[in-house]
């Protein structure tokens, strides 16, 4: 008796992002703070 063993179909996975969402949020916050410090974006007094 012969049984054929088939490999499970390979799923195309999306490439994992190099940085997590938290890392992107930190980069965005630092970038915006640097732009405000440099005077590119007007400081909003609270």
N, C-alpha and C positions, 0 to 999 in steps of 0.2 A: 504494500500500500504506500503510495507516494503522496505526500502532502506538500503543497507549495507554501513557503513562508514568504509573505510579502512584507517589505519594510513599510512602516506607517508613513503616510504621506507627509512630506515636509511642509510645514506652514511657513509662509513668508512673514517673518516678524519685522515690525518697524524698528529701525535703529534706535537704540536707547540714547536719550539726550545726554550730552556730555555733562551738563550741569542740571541740578535739580531745580524745581520751582523756587525753593527757598534761596538758592544761590543767585538766581536771576533777580529776585526781589532785593537782595542785598546790593547787587551790582547797580540796579536801578536807583536805589536810595542813595548810594554813594555818589553816583554820577550826577543826580539832581542836586545833591548838597554841594558838590564841587562847582556846578554851574551857578548856583546861588551865591556861593562864596566868591566866585570870580566876577560876579556882577552881570552875567549873561541873562539870568532870570531875576526879575525884581523880587526882592525880599518882601514877604507879606507880614506886616506886624499884626500879631494877634492881640 
